[in-house]
C-alpha cells in the first residue's frame, strides 16, 4: 500500500512540474489563424461551398484585424472599445448573411440565438455569484 501511495505521489509531482513549464509559453494566435479557425467552424456547421468559404475567410480576417488594431489602441476608453467591437460584429454579421443561402441563414440564426442564450446564462450566474458575496 505504501508503494502505491508513494508511486502516485511521485507521478503527481512529475506531472505538475511538467505542466507548469509548458503553460507559460502560449502565444496569442494571429488574425490569420483566428480567421482560419472561425472559417473552419462555420464550414463544419453550415457546410459552406468553396466560394463561400473563401469569402467567409476574407470577412473573418478583416474582422480579426480590425479587432486586433482596436485592442492595441490604448488611447480609447474601455466603453468606446466595446462599442466599436459591437459595430465590427454587426458589420461582419451583415456581410456573412449576404453570402449565406436561406437554409444556411436559418442555421446561422439558430447559432446566434444559442450564443446569446449562453451569454445571458453566464451573465446571470456571475450576478448571482456576486450577490452571494
Helices and strands as residue ranges (DSSP letters): H 2-22, G 23-25, H 31-46, H 50-72, H 78-99, H 102-132
